[in-house]
Amino acid sequence: MNGFKELLVGLLALGSVGAQAAVSLSGTRLIFDGSFREASIEATNRSGHEVLLQAWLSDARDIDGGSSSDLPFVVTPHLWHLQAHGRQALRILYEGIGMPLDQESLMHLYVMEVPPRVEGENQLSIAIRQRINVFYRPPGLPGEPARTAAALVWRLTLDEQGVIALQVSNPTAYHATLQNLQLESDGENYAVSHYQLLPPGVTRSLPLTPVKFGKGKWQRLSFKALNDYGGQRGYVADVDQLAAFTARSLPDAVPFKDTQP
């Protein structure tokens, strides 16, 4: 997807039916600046009918998306009716204590909408749930968030079973969101991964499929990184077969052509 929106839409229904969200959010991600006690995002009802909305925060490790009562945050309003074509600011308030101070933390903001019951032959109750990433960024972190992608450390590795992998380490205090990772070999591009969210301090290995990656030497790596506003910037790196390497941002580097996975 062009400009991956980090947006999850789940349908809870009693039957099979097409559905489309009536409510949109003003951003695809939210950066909570820890210098302030609150952050906000706007919900807009694009439909001609009233909808009931519920919003909550969840720990990113909770794959079910349940409300996390132990998070030191409050979402307000939590449950409300949004009039047709109406707008509502969602405020996330921080209690001021309880979050790590040495790195960013990731949470998920869920907004679930329940449209009004419509009389008809088929009575269905449909709820549409949206999810965006919320990054709590405590004040005073070292480095610049915009330079996170260029600070990532890459290397090619070979394990005891002979499996080659592309390893990436994030030495920064910020999350890195990457898309469309590709390697170039002998003029051909190969898809490595469509999406990677790298937390601070993590090291991750991306195995290279032998069928695709068992020939030639890699000359270049390319990928796109998302900024605080959800925009993309391209990066490329000259691959070092023996040592670690880093990427440089476009347009200082020659862009890759788009390829199909």
C-alpha positions in Angstrom: 0.0 0.0 0.0 1.3 3.4 -0.9 2.0 5.4 2.3 1.3 2.6 4.7 -1.1 4.1 7.3 -0.5 1.8 10.2 -4.3 1.5 10.4 -6.1 -1.6 11.5 -9.8 -1.9 10.6 -11.6 -4.8 12.2 -15.2 -5.8 11.5 -17.4 -7.4 14.2 -20.6 -8.6 12.6 -23.4 -11.2 12.9 -23.2 -11.9 9.2 -21.2 -11.2 6.1 -21.7 -7.6 4.9 -19.7 -4.9 3.3 -18.9 -2.0 5.6 -17.0 1.2 5.5 -15.8 3.4 8.3 -17.9 6.6 8.6 -15.3 8.2 11.0 -11.8 9.2 10.0 -8.9 10.4 12.2 -6.8 13.4 11.4 -3.6 11.4 11.5 -2.3 8.0 10.8 0.0 8.1 13.9 0.3 10.3 17.0 3.5 11.6 18.6 2.9 12.4 22.3 5.5 15.0 23.2 6.4 14.3 26.8 7.1 18.0 27.3 3.4 18.4 27.6 0.8 16.6 29.7 -1.6 15.8 26.8 -1.8 15.2 23.1 -4.8 15.2 20.8 -6.2 13.9 17.5 -9.5 14.8 15.8 -12.2 12.4 14.8 -14.5 13.4 11.9 -17.9 11.9 11.0 -18.1 11.9 7.3 -21.5 10.3 7.1 -25.0 11.8 7.2 -26.0 9.9 10.4 -25.0 10.0 14.1 -22.5 7.3 15.3 -21.6 6.0 18.7 -17.8 6.0 19.3 -15.7 4.4 22.0 -11.9 5.2 22.3 -9.2 3.6 24.4 -5.5 3.0 24.7 -3.8 -0.4 24.7 -0.3 -1.6 25.4 1.3 -2.4 22.0 2.1 -5.9 23.3 -1.6 -6.7 23.8 -2.5 -8.3 20.4 -6.2 -8.4 21.3 -6.3 -4.6 21.7 -8.0 -4.6 25.1 -8.0 -1.5 27.2 -4.9 -1.3 29.4 -5.9 0.0 32.9 -2.3 0.0 34.0 -1.2 2.6 31.4 -0.9 6.0 33.1 -3.1 7.7 30.5 -6.7 8.7 30.1 -8.5 9.1 26.8 -11.3 11.7 26.8 -14.0 11.5 25.7 -14.1 7.7 26.2 -17.7 7.1 24.9 -19.8 9.6 23.0 -22.2 10.3 20.2 -20.8 12.1 17.2 -23.3 14.0 15.1 -23.6 13.7 11.3 -20.6 15.6 9.7 -19.4 16.5 13.2 -15.9 16.7 14.6 -14.5 15.8 18.0 -11.0 16.2 19.5 -9.8 13.1 21.3 -7.4 14.1 24.1 -4.9 11.7 25.7 -3.9 12.9 29.1 -0.7 11.7 30.9 -0.6 11.3 34.7 3.0 12.5 34.6 4.7 9.3 36.0 5.0 5.7 35.0 6.6 5.8 31.5 10.2 5.0 30.6 12.3 8.2 30.4 15.2 6.9 28.3 13.4 5.9 25.1 10.1 6.2 23.2 7.2 3.9 24.2 4.6 2.5 21.8 0.9 2.3 22.5 -2.2 1.7 20.3 -5.1 4.1 20.2 -8.4 2.3 19.2 -11.5 4.1 18.0 -14.6 1.9 17.5 -17.8 3.1 15.9 -21.2 1.6 16.1 -23.7 3.0 13.5 -27.4 3.4 14.4 -29.7 0.4 13.9 -31.4 0.5 10.6 -34.8 -1.3 10.2 -34.8 -3.8 7.4 -35.0 -7.5 6.6 -31.5 -8.3 7.8 -30.7 -7.0 11.3 -27.0 -6.8 11.7 -24.9 -5.2 14.4 -21.6 -4.0 12.9 -18.8 -2.3 14.7 -15.7 -0.9 12.9 -12.5 -0.6 14.8 -9.6 1.6 13.8 -6.1 1.5 15.3 -3.2 3.9 15.1 0.2 3.9 16.7 0.8 6.4 19.6 4.5 7.1 20.4 5.1 8.6 23.8 8.4 10.6 23.5 9.8 11.7 26.9 11.6 15.0 26.9 15.4 15.2 26.7 16.0 12.1 24.5 19.4 12.2 22.7 19.6 12.6 19.0 17.0 13.7 16.4 14.0 11.5 15.5 14.4 12.5 11.8 17.8 10.9 11.7 16.8 7.6 13.1 16.6 5.7 9.8 20.1 6.9 8.8 21.5 5.7 12.2 20.3 2.1 11.7 23.2 -0.4 11.5 22.9 -3.1 8.8 25.0 -6.2 8.2 24.8 -9.5 6.3 25.0 -12.6 8.6 25.4 -16.3 8.0 24.3 -18.8 10.7 25.5 -22.4 11.3 22.8 -23.8 8.9 24.1 -21.6 6.1 21.1 -19.3 6.2 21.9 -15.7 5.0 20.1 -12.9 6.8 20.0 -9.1 6.6 20.4 -7.9 10.2 19.4 -4.5 11.3 20.0 -2.8 14.7 18.4 0.3 16.0 20.9 2.0 18.4 18.6 5.1 18.9 16.0 6.0 21.5 13.3 6.3 18.8 11.2 3.9 16.8 12.0 3.3 13.1 9.1 2.5 10.7 10.4 1.0 7.5 8.7 0.0 4.3 9.6 -1.7 1.0 13.0 -3.1 2.0 14.8 -4.3 -1.2 18.2 -5.6 -2.1 19.8 -5.2 -5.5 22.0 -7.9 -7.1 23.3 -7.8 -10.6 20.8 -5.2 -11.7 17.8 -7.0 -10.2 15.8 -5.9 -7.1 14.4 -8.4 -4.6 11.8 -7.7 -1.9 13.1 -8.4 1.6 10.3 -7.1 3.8 7.2 -4.9 3.2 7.1 -3.5 6.7 9.2 -3.3 9.8 8.6 -1.4 13.0 11.9 -1.4 15.0 11.8 -0.4 18.7 14.7 1.4 20.3 17.7 -0.9 21.0 16.3 -3.8 19.0 18.3 -6.1 16.7 16.3 -8.0 14.1 17.3 -10.6 11.4 15.5 -10.8 8.2 16.2 -14.2 6.5 16.9 -14.1 2.8 15.0 -16.8 0.9 17.5 -19.1 -0.8 15.4 -19.3 -3.9 15.7 -15.6 -4.4 18.9 -14.7 -2.6 21.2 -17.6 -3.3 23.0 -16.0 -6.3 25.5 -13.2 -6.7 26.6 -10.5 -4.3 24.4 -7.7 -3.0 25.3 -4.2 -4.2 22.6 -2.0 -2.7 19.9 -1.9 -0.1 16.9 0.4 -0.4 13.9 1.2 1.8 11.5 4.0 2.8 11.1 5.4 6.3 8.1 7.2 7.8 8.5 10.5 9.6 6.5 11.9 12.5 3.7 12.9 10.2 3.4 9.7 8.3 5.3 10.9 5.2 7.9 8.8 3.5 11.5 9.3 2.7 13.7 7.0 0.6 17.1 5.6 1.8 19.8 3.6 0.0 23.0 1.9 1.2 26.0 0.4 -0.5 26.1 -3.1 0.9 29.4 -4.2 2.6 29.7 -7.9 2.4 32.0 -8.2 5.4 31.3 -5.2 7.7 28.4 -3.2 9.1 27.0 -0.3 7.0 24.4 2.5 7.2 22.1 4.1 4.7 21.9 7.6 3.3 18.7 9.5 2.5 17.4 10.5 -0.9 17.8 12.7 -3.0 21.5 12.5 -2.1 21.4 8.9 -3.4 20.1 7.5 -6.7 16.5 6.2 -6.2 15.5 2.6 -6.8 12.9 1.7 -9.4 9.7 0.3 -8.0 9.5 -3.5 -8.3 6.8 -6.1 -7.6 7.4 -8.5 -4.7 
